[in-house]
Amino acid sequence: MNAITPISSNGMMGGFSMPSFGGTPALSRKQKAAIITHLILTEGAQIPLANMSDDTQTALTEEIAMMRSIDRDTMISVVEEFIEKLEHVGLSFPGGLDGALSILDGHLSATAASRLRRKASGNTRVDPWERISGLPVEQLLPVLAEESTEIGAVMLSKLSVPKAADLLGKLPGDKARRVAYAVSLTGNVAPDTVRRIGMALLAQLDSAPPKAFDTGPVERVGAILNYAAANTRDSVLEGLDEQDADFADQVRKAIFTFTNIATRIDARDIPKILRNVDQAKLVVALAGAKGAAEKSVEFILSNISQRMAGSIRDEMKNLGKVKDKDAEEAQSAVVTAIREMESAGEIFLVAGEVE
């Protein structure tokens, strides 16, 4: 046996009692639990005793302390009974709301899951840090940024090193330095204090209302305007300037159009991008570019082989005049290819804004 189900406070093992049997009528259920616990630990296996309540851990320890020795036949009888009980178990449940939530994760509605997590966080037997450690960096970062330096230091100390490093790297420089120094002062923090901090943070995280959208308003508006016609995009941005200049500025930075290729694409990625764009569409997009978009044309052609660039220029000349509608459709296809590659992590956009 490599592990064992926790022992309950009434001397039960794995949720079922260990009744006395003919060979050892003098042994209580707690004594049998003590025998099994001692035997398994002696064999080097792990038992999640910390998952039990403090009272149960104390009772089990005291029971082991009071026992002296048992004969081999008694030990074998206890082990055989325990194994027999385990063999009759058809299905094991995790126990508690937190365990149930781990099984049903991804199958419950956001509202129901949030309500149940708040209820589970009130259970004093649950280790809050176990669940906090499993949350994504994006969810932990706002809490870390808002909390005091001391609380932040405790949080980082309880997380895995890679996740703590990721969080620290996303904090503003001054805050990151103060939190990092505060970690050196956490050596004498009492375990009960660390647990209470975890419970408070978990309650705070669980109290956040579920989001109806996966992305923020800036990203959503920017994505919509990416696919809108140029005149529609310009009109909307002008209106946003009048309503909320700061929001409009953020949306401009989230937008990526054909014009932005010259300023937001790494020159080394151009050949990779062109392999994902239909050649005919590319020629139309380049031939129909006007104004500021002409910078992107030269940027693209100057970052591919001279032979390929010359071939494309010849095709552009042969194409003649391109209708604005056709040019915009072709440029949209190029932008779509870039966006798909960015989403797949194949390329990265340089920070910038729409012109």
PEMONOR-V853249 format. One record per residue. N is the residue number from 1. SS is DSSP state (h for helix, s for strand, l for the rest). Layout:
N & SS
N & SS
This chain:
1 & l
2 & l
3 & s
4 & s
5 & l
6 & l
7 & s
8 & l
9 & l
10 & l
11 & l
12 & l
13 & s
14 & l
15 & l
16 & s
17 & l
18 & l
19 & l
20 & l
21 & l
22 & h
23 & h
24 & h
25 & l
26 & l
27 & l
28 & l
29 & h
30 & h
31 & h
32 & h
33 & h
34 & h
35 & h
36 & h
37 & h
38 & h
39 & h
40 & h
41 & h
42 & h
43 & l
44 & l
45 & l
46 & s
47 & s
48 & l
49 & h
50 & h
51 & h
52 & l
53 & l
54 & h
55 & h
56 & h
57 & h
58 & h
59 & h
60 & h
61 & h
62 & h
63 & h
64 & h
65 & h
66 & h
67 & l
68 & l
69 & l
70 & l
71 & l
72 & h
73 & h
74 & h
75 & h
76 & h
77 & h
78 & h
79 & h
80 & h
81 & h
82 & h
83 & h
84 & h
85 & h
86 & h
87 & h
88 & l
89 & l
90 & l
91 & l
92 & l
93 & l
94 & l
95 & l
96 & h
97 & h
98 & h
99 & h
100 & h
101 & h
102 & h
103 & h
104 & h
105 & l
106 & l
107 & l
108 & l
109 & l
110 & h
111 & h
112 & h
113 & h
114 & h
115 & h
116 & h
117 & h
118 & h
119 & h
120 & h
121 & h
122 & l
123 & l
124 & l
125 & l
126 & l
127 & l
128 & h
129 & h
130 & h
131 & h
132 & h
133 & h
134 & l
135 & l
136 & l
137 & h
138 & h
139 & h
140 & h
141 & h
142 & h
143 & h
144 & h
145 & h
146 & h
147 & l
148 & l
149 & h
150 & h
151 & h
152 & h
153 & h
154 & h
155 & h
156 & h
157 & h
158 & h
159 & l
160 & l
161 & h
162 & h
163 & h
164 & h
165 & h
166 & h
167 & h
168 & h
169 & h
170 & h
171 & l
172 & l
173 & h
174 & h
175 & h
176 & h
177 & h
178 & h
179 & h
180 & h
181 & h
182 & h
183 & h
184 & l
185 & l
186 & l
187 & l
188 & l
189 & l
190 & l
191 & h
192 & h
193 & h
194 & h
195 & h
196 & h
197 & h
198 & h
199 & h
200 & h
201 & h
202 & h
203 & h
204 & h
205 & h
206 & h
207 & h
208 & l
209 & l
210 & l
211 & l
212 & l
213 & l
214 & l
215 & l
216 & l
217 & h
218 & h
219 & h
220 & h
221 & h
222 & h
223 & h
224 & h
225 & h
226 & h
227 & h
228 & l
229 & l
230 & h
231 & h
232 & h
233 & h
234 & h
235 & h
236 & h
237 & h
238 & h
239 & h
240 & h
241 & h
242 & h
243 & h
244 & l
245 & h
246 & h
247 & h
248 & h
249 & h
250 & h
251 & h
252 & h
253 & h
254 & h
255 & l
256 & l
257 & l
258 & h
259 & h
260 & h
261 & h
262 & h
263 & h
264 & h
265 & l
266 & l
267 & h
268 & h
269 & h
270 & h
271 & h
272 & h
273 & h
274 & h
275 & l
276 & l
277 & l
278 & l
279 & h
280 & h
281 & h
282 & h
283 & h
284 & h
285 & h
286 & h
287 & h
288 & l
289 & l
290 & l
291 & l
292 & l
293 & h
294 & h
295 & h
296 & h
297 & h
298 & h
299 & h
300 & h
301 & h
302 & l
303 & l
304 & l
305 & l
306 & h
307 & h
308 & h
309 & h
310 & h
311 & h
312 & h
313 & h
314 & h
315 & h
316 & h
317 & h
318 & h
319 & h
320 & l
321 & l
322 & l
323 & l
324 & h
325 & h
326 & h
327 & h
328 & h
329 & h
330 & h
331 & h
332 & h
333 & h
334 & h
335 & h
336 & h
337 & h
338 & h
339 & h
340 & h
341 & h
342 & h
343 & h
344 & l
345 & l
346 & l
347 & l
348 & l
349 & l
350 & l
351 & l
352 & l
353 & l
354 & l
355 & l
